[in-house]
Amino acid sequence: MDFNGLSDPLSVCDEDKLTHNELIGESRVPLKRVKHDQTKHFHTCLEHRPPIPSPTAMGEALRGISCYLREWENEQLHSLEERGRLLLSLQFLSPLSPDEKDVEGGGGGGGAGAGGAGGAGGAGGLCVGVKRCAHLAAMDVNGFSDPYVKIYLKPDILKTSKHKTAVMKKTLNPEFNEEFFYEISLSELSNKTLEVTVWDYDLGRSNDFIGGVCLSCHSQGDALRHWMDCLKNKGRRVERWHVLTNELPRTLCHD
């Protein structure tokens, strides 16, 4: 009898000599209503015992949820409109040692392009190269765009990470070949998101958003591979093409 005065479960089973007996149902009776030396009859309904999920069943359920999430992510990606492609280069530069700084100061070279070490003043950080775009969406009535690229390293609390390229007139395949440097440690960079957007410049009115891409440890596909290749290969310049979409994944790109 439990603390509610109910009996232990009374089970009704279907006997099967070849396999396990099958449970039909079970019930409990209120024993506290039975007096000493008294016979009492109860009419109760049989209830089905709640099934206990097995590890195998739990695994199958989790796999089903995982498949559903992958399908949902694919649908989200397919619902985005491709607006062209962007060629980016990423390179994490280790800070220069004191000896290397002395050599640099003496005219021996160095900087962002020498040996993969040291940015401005020998500081370590991320060098972002905006190379070119291809097959951009036409945003102007003349069938062209006047594109330029903006980049941010987010979260950007102080609003100091914004860089942008020059504007290229009347082209859907602009070449920029510009580099921008962020002084930052590797551990800090692993928690950042690089937001790259392409815009159509319009004189006297708001510029049109063409497309963009976000690169971070939480990205997917080519964006994730490019970001991880940069973090894992210090000093190595890694280039990759990225698809520009009409919407940025806001869960990845911090404000």
VEXZADREN-494665 format. One record per residue: residue in one letter; x, y, z of N, C-alpha, C in turn. Coordinates in pm, whole numbers, padded with zeros to 5 digits, always signed. Example, Ala and Ser with C-alpha at 12.3 -4.5 7.8 and 13.67 -1.06 7.14 Angstrom:
% VEXZADREN-494665
A+01319-00569+00780+01230-00450+00780+01320-00330+00780S+01285-00225+00708+01367-00106+00714+01290+00003+00787
This chain:
% VEXZADREN-494665
M+00085-00119+00000+00000+00000+00000+00089+00124+00000D+00053+00223-00086+00132+00345-00090+00077+00448+00008F+00134+00570+00007+00095+00670+00106-00046+00725+00081N-00103+00697-00037-00241+00737-00064-00343+00631-00024G-00296+00520+00032-00385+00413+00073-00427+00322-00039L-00356+00326-00151-00388+00240-00265-00303+00115-00261S-00360+00009-00316-00286-00117-00322-00177-00110-00427D-00088-00208-00423+00005-00223-00533-00073-00252-00661P-00015-00223-00778-00089-00246-00903-00132-00392-00917L-00260-00411-00954-00314-00542-00985-00319-00553-01137S-00240-00643-01193-00224-00651-01338-00302-00767-01396V-00361-00743-01514-00430-00847-01591-00350-00868-01718C-00308-00994-01741-00220-01023-01854-00282-01130-01944D-00240-01131-02067-00275-01235-02163-00159-01334-02164E-00186-01459-02120-00080-01557-02110-00042-01608-02249D+00086-01609-02274+00137-01661-02401+00255-01751-02369K+00239-01881-02397+00342-01978-02361+00465-01968-02450L+00450-01912-02568+00563-01907-02661+00646-01781-02643T+00582-01673-02607+00656-01547-02588+00620-01489-02452H+00655-01364-02432+00625-01298-02306+00476-01273-02293N+00426-01281-02170+00287-01247-02145+00263-01100-02176E+00149-01071-02237+00118-00933-02278+00027-00868-02175L+00066-00751-02129-00013-00679-02029-00139-00622-02094I-00256-00655-02038-00382-00599-02085-00411-00466-02015G-00393-00465-01885-00416-00343-01809-00393-00368-01662E-00401-00261-01583-00381-00275-01440-00468-00175-01366S-00485-00201-01237-00568-00113-01156-00521-00118-01012R-00567-00022-00933-00541-00020-00790-00673+00000-00716V-00680-00052-00595-00802-00037-00514-00768+00037-00386P-00863+00118-00336-00839+00194-00212-00851+00106-00089L-00742+00053-00041-00744-00040+00073-00789+00027+00202K-00774+00156+00212-00814+00221+00337-00966+00221+00356R-01039+00188+00248-01185+00177+00260-01230+00036+00301V-01134-00058+00312-01167-00196+00350-01147-00210+00502K-01255-00252+00571-01247-00269+00716-01206-00412+00749H-01158-00429+00870-01112-00560+00915-01226-00662+00913D-01196-00782+00864-01292-00893+00855-01413-00859+00767Q-01394-00769+00671-01503-00731+00581-01465-00765+00438T-01559-00826+00367-01539-00853+00224-01602-00740+00144K-01524-00679+00056-01575-00565-00021-01544-00588-00168H-01640-00559-00253-01624-00576-00397-01600-00439-00462F-01508-00439-00558-01476-00315-00630-01496-00338-00780H-01556-00241-00846-01567-00241-00992-01474-00130-01044T-01364-00169-01099-01265-00070-01145-01236-00091-01293C-01188+00012-01354-01146+00006-01495-00997-00021-01502L-00961-00102-01598-00819-00129-01620-00756-00012-01696E-00639+00023-01654-00565+00132-01719-00438+00077-01782H-00399+00141-01890-00273+00102-01955-00157+00172-01885R-00054+00096-01859+00067+00153-01797+00139+00241-01900P+00179+00360-01860+00254+00445-01954+00381+00374-02000P+00407+00373-02130+00526+00304-02180+00654+00373-02134I+00752+00294-02099+00884+00346-02061+00974+00343-02185P+01017+00458-02233+01097+00459-02356+01230+00388-02335S+01262+00303-02431+01391+00234-02426+01499+00323-02483P+01627+00295-02452+01735+00373-02511+01730+00374-02663T+01689+00260-02722+01680+00253-02868+01572+00348-02919A+01457+00347-02852+01348+00436-02893+01387+00582-02878M+01457+00614-02769+01501+00751-02748+01598+00793-02858G+01689+00703-02894+01785+00733-03000+01716+00758-03132E+01615+00675-03164+01541+00693-03288+01465+00826-03288A+01410+00863-03173+01338+00990-03163+01432+01108-03184L+01551+01101-03124+01648+01209-03140+01696+01220-03283R+01715+01103-03348+01756+01106-03488+01646+01168-03575G+01521+01138-03540+01410+01197-03615+01406+01348-03601I+01430+01397-03478+01433+01541-03455+01548+01604-03532S+01665+01538-03532+01781+01589-03603+01754+01599-03752C+01690+01496-03809+01657+01498-03952+01560+01612-03984Y+01463+01632-03895+01366+01740-03915+01436+01876-03915L+01530+01896-03822+01601+02024-03814+01685+02047-03938R+01750+01939-03989+01829+01954-04111+01741+01992-04230E+01624+01928-04240+01533+01960-04349+01484+02105-04338W+01457+02148-04214+01412+02286-04193+01521+02385-04233E+01647+02356-04197+01757+02444-04234+01772+02450-04385N+01759+02335-04453+01769+02334-04599+01658+02416-04663E+01537+02406-04608+01427+02485-04661+01453+02634-04643Q+01511+02669-04527+01543+02810-04504+01646+02859-04605L+01747+02777-04633+01850+02816-04728+01794+02828-04868H+01706+02732-04906+01649+02735-05040+01553+02852-05059S+01495+02902-04949+01403+03015-04959+01477+03146-04981L+01609+03148-04958+01688+03268-04980+01719+03284-05128E+01729+03407-05170+01756+03439-05310+01905+03465-05328E+01966+03399-05426+02108+03422-05454+02123+03554-05529R+02216+03638-05481+02237+03770-05538+02377+03787-05598G+02446+03678-05623+02581+03687-05676+02681+03615-05587R+02810+03634-05617+02915+03567-05541+03026+03666-05506L+03095+03635-05397+03200+03723-05346+03324+03642-05315L+03439+03688-05362+03567+03622-05333+03634+03695-05218L+03653+03622-05107+03716+03677-04987+03845+03603-04955S+03940+03674-04896+04058+03608-04839+04064+03642-04691L+04102+03543-04611+04117+03561-04467+04256+03514-04427Q+04318+03588-04336+04450+03550-04287+04466+03601-04145F+04492+03506-04052+04521+03550-03915+04672+03565-03901L+04714+03685-03861+04855+03718-03848+04896+03717-03701S+04997+03637-03669+05049+03635-03532+05126+03764-03505P+05126+03811-03380+05202+03933-03349+05351+03909-03365L+05421+04015-03405+05566+04006-03420+05634+03997-03284S+05742+03919-03277+05824+03914-03157+05908+04042-03150P+05966+04073-03032+06051+04193-03022+06164+04196-03124D+06226+04079-03150+06335+04075-03249+06283+04107-03388E+06165+04052-03421+06107+04077-03553+06069+04224-03568K+06023+04286-03458+05991+04429-03464+06116+04511-03492D+06230+04471-03432+06354+04543-03456+06395+04533-03602V+06379+04413-03660+06412+04394-03801+06322+04479-03889E+06191+04480-03854+06096+04559-03931+06130+04707-03923G+06167+04753-03803+06202+04893-03786+06328+04930-03858G+06416+04831-03883+06540+04858-03953+06529+04846-04103G+06405+04830-04152+06387+04825-04297+06396+04686-04353G+06386+04584-04267+06399+04447-04315+06269+04387-04362G+06163+04466-04377+06035+04412-04425+05945+04379-04309G+05844+04298-04335+05746+04260-04234+05608+04304-04277G+05523+04330-04180+05389+04374-04212+05298+04259-04246A+05179+04292-04295+05075+04193-04317+05110+04093-04423G+05194+04128-04518+05221+04035-04626+05352+03962-04613A+05428+03984-04511+05561+03924-04501+05563+03813-04399G+05570+03689-04449+05589+03575-04361+05470+03541-04274G+05355+03605-04298+05236+03572-04222+05243+03613-04077A+05318+03717-04043+05328+03760-03904+05322+03911-03896G+05238+03959-03805+05238+04100-03772+05159+04187-03867G+05061+04261-03811+04990+04360-03889+05055+04495-03868A+04975+04600-03861+05027+04734-03842+05100+04743-03709G+05226+04786-03712+05305+04798-03591+05340+04665-03528G+05327+04558-03603+05361+04425-03551+05252+04359-03470A+05133+04420-03466+05023+04363-03389+04964+04242-03461G+04913+04148-03384+04846+04032-03443+04700+04062-03470G+04642+03989-03563+04501+04011-03591+04457+03948-03721L+04338+03987-03764+04275+03931-03883+04287+04026-04000C+04337+03974-04111+04345+04051-04235+04237+03998-04329V+04145+04086-04368+04034+04049-04457+04059+04111-04594G+04064+04027-04695+04083+04075-04831+03954+04066-04910V+03904+04180-04956+03786+04182-05043+03837+04184-05186K+03829+04071-05254+03889+04056-05386+03797+04106-05497R+03690+04033-05521+03599+04073-05629+03465+04003-05613C+03369+04050-05691+03236+03989-05695+03206+03944-05837A+03112+03852-05849+03073+03802-05981+02922+03783-05986H+02865+03820-06100+02722+03797-06128+02632+03859-06021L+02661+03983-05984+02577+04051-05886+02439+04080-05945A+02341+04092-05857+02207+04130-05900+02208+04276-05946A+02137+04303-06054+02127+04440-06105+02021+04515-06025M+02060+04626-05966+01969+04702-05880+01922+04832-05946D+01987+04873-06056+01951+04999-06122+01875+04971-06251V+01802+05071-06299+01719+05054-06419+01803+05034-06544N+01930+05071-06539+02017+05053-06656+02071+04910-06666G+02029+04822-06575+02073+04683-06579+02204+04657-06508F+02256+04758-06438+02382+04743-06365+02361+04780-06218S+02471+04777-06143+02476+04826-06006+02603+04906-05989D+02607+04986-05884+02729+05059-05846+02774+05001-05712P+02837+04884-05713+02858+04810-05588+02977+04857-05506Y+02962+04840-05375+03073+04852-05282+03047+04753-05169V+03151+04724-05089+03143+04621-04985+03167+04683-04849K+03084+04643-04751+03104+04683-04611+03132+04558-04528I+03223+04571-04432+03251+04460-04342+03246+04509-04197Y+03198+04420-04111+03195+04444-03966+03246+04320-03896L+03309+04339-03781+03347+04229-03694+03263+04243-03567K+03164+04156-03551+03066+04170-03444+03078+04059-03341P+03033+04084-03217+02974+04206-03162+03070+04325-03167D+03014+04442-03193+03093+04564-03211+03036+04672-03119I+03063+04659-02990+03003+04748-02890+03042+04893-02913L+03168+04917-02948+03217+05054-02966+03190+05109-03106K+03131+05026-03194+03100+05068-03332+03224+05117-03406T+03333+05041-03395+03458+05082-03459+03506+04983-03565S+03430+04878-03591+03481+04772-03680+03441+04790-03826K+03366+04895-03856+03317+04912-03993+03429+04952-04089H+03437+04881-04201+03525+04918-04313+03444+04907-04441K+03479+04984-04542+03412+04969-04670+03508+05000-04784T+03480+04938-04898+03563+04954-05016+03519+05078-05094A+03593+05105-05200+03552+05209-05294+03431+05161-05375V+03358+05253-05433+03242+05221-05516+03288+05197-05659M+03241+05088-05719+03270+05057-05858+03146+05088-05943K+03162+05169-06045+03049+05218-06122+03006+05121-06232K+02876+05106-06246+02810+05035-06356+02875+04901-06388T+02872+04810-06292+02930+04677-06314+02861+04575-06225L+02851+04454-06275+02801+04342-06197+02914+04246-06160N+03036+04278-06204+03153+04194-06176+03269+04282-06131P+03253+04352-06018+03356+04447-05974+03479+04378-05917E+03594+04443-05934+03719+04401-05872+03761+04508-05773F+03779+04468-05647+03813+04562-05541+03960+04551-05501N+04004+04430-05467+04142+04405-05424+04184+04500-05312E+04101+04507-05208+04132+04589-05091+04143+04499-04968E+04230+04539-04875+04250+04462-04752+04225+04549-04631F+04170+04486-04527+04139+04556-04402+04190+04471-04286F+04239+04538-04183+04304+04468-04072+04232+04497-03941Y+04206+04389-03864+04150+04400-03729+04253+04350-03630E+04296+04437-03539+04389+04395-03434+04310+04320-03327I+04336+04190-03314+04257+04105-03225+04333+03976-03199S+04313+03917-03082+04377+03789-03051+04297+03674-03112L+04361+03559-03124+04295+03443-03183+04178+03396-03096S+04194+03400-02964+04087+03356-02874+03966+03449-02884E+03990+03579-02897+03879+03673-02913+03811+03654-03048L+03891+03629-03151+03837+03615-03285+03743+03495-03296S+03771+03390-03220+03687+03270-03227+03545+03296-03178N+03524+03406-03106+03390+03441-03057+03326+03554-03137K+03387+03589-03249+03337+03698-03331+03267+03646-03457T+03193+03734-03521+03128+03707-03649+03170+03813-03749L+03220+03770-03863+03255+03863-03970+03134+03877-04062E+03078+03996-04065+02961+04024-04149+03008+04101-04272V+02982+04046-04389+03024+04107-04516+02899+04131-04600T+02877+04257-04638+02759+04291-04717+02800+04371-04841V+02724+04352-04948+02748+04423-05074+02629+04514-05099W+02658+04639-05136+02554+04741-05153+02566+04808-05289D+02452+04858-05335+02447+04939-05457+02438+05085-05416Y+02537+05163-05456+02542+05305-05418+02443+05386-05502D+02364+05467-05435+02268+05555-05502+02285+05696-05449L+02315+05790-05537+02337+05928-05497+02204+05994-05459G+02200+06051-05340+02083+06127-05298+01972+06044-05237R+01987+05912-05229+01885+05830-05164+01951+05709-05099S+01871+05629-05031+01926+05515-04957+01989+05414-05052N+02103+05361-05010+02170+05259-05091+02093+05127-05082D+02097+05051-05191+02025+04923-05197+02114+04809-05150F+02058+04725-05065+02128+04605-05020+02122+04500-05131I+02239+04453-05175+02244+04350-05278+02246+04211-05214G+02339+04188-05124+02347+04057-05059+02460+04055-04959G+02470+03945-04885+02573+03936-04784+02598+03795-04737V+02696+03783-04648+02732+03654-04590+02792+03678-04452C+02771+03585-04359+02829+03592-04225+02921+03473-04204L+03039+03498-04149+03136+03394-04121+03166+03390-03972S+03148+03272-03912+03177+03254-03770+03181+03105-03740C+03208+03073-03613+03208+02932-03571+03068+02873-03572H+02965+02957-03586+02827+02909-03587+02768+02909-03728S+02850+02939-03828+02802+02939-03966+02787+02796-04016Q+02748+02784-04143+02734+02653-04205+02802+02654-04341G+02828+02536-04394+02877+02523-04530+03011+02590-04554D+03021+02659-04670+03147+02723-04709+03189+02831-04611A+03093+02903-04554+03127+03009-04459+03196+02952-04336L+03146+02841-04284+03208+02777-04167+03345+02721-04203R+03355+02654-04319+03485+02596-04358+03591+02705-04376H+03553+02816-04438+03649+02925-04458+03696+02982-04324W+03602+03004-04234+03635+03060-04102+03727+02966-04024M+03696+02838-04022+03776+02742-03947+03914+02724-04010D+03922+02727-04143+04053+02719-04210+04142+02835-04169C+04082+02953-04154+04159+03070-04112+04209+03055-03969L+04122+03010-03879+04160+02997-03738+04264+02888-03716K+04257+02782-03795+04346+02667-03775+04481+02684-03845N+04490+02776-03940+04612+02791-04019+04665+02933-04006K+04723+02962-03890+04775+03096-03866+04883+03131-03968G+04875+03252-04023+04973+03298-04120+04941+03261-04263R+04849+03171-04284+04815+03127-04419+04697+03207-04472R+04711+03257-04595+04602+03332-04658+04508+03232-04726V+04382+03234-04686+04284+03138-04736+04177+03214-04815E+04160+03177-04942+04060+03240-05028+03944+03145-05054R+03824+03200-05064+03708+03117-05095+03595+03206-05151W+03523+03149-05247+03403+03216-05299+03285+03191-05205H+03200+03293-05190+03081+03281-05107+02958+03328-05184V+02849+03256-05162+02721+03295-05222+02662+03410-05140L+02621+03515-05209+02554+03627-05143+02404+03604-05146T+02339+03617-05032+02195+03598-05025+02126+03729-04987N+01997+03736-05019+01922+03859-04997+01892+03886-04850E+01916+03786-04763+01897+03805-04619+02016+03745-04545L+02058+03814-04440+02164+03761-04355+02102+03674-04247P+02172+03565-04207+02123+03484-04094+02138+03561-03964R+02031+03625-03918+02041+03717-03804+02080+03648-03676T+02061+03516-03666+02102+03444-03545+02253+03438-03534L+02322+03461-03647+02468+03454-03647+02530+03592-03640C+02467+03689-03702+02525+03822-03712+02476+03908-03597H+02564+03935-03504+02526+04010-03384+02506+04157-03419D+02421+04221-03342+02402+04365-03359+02516+04440-03292
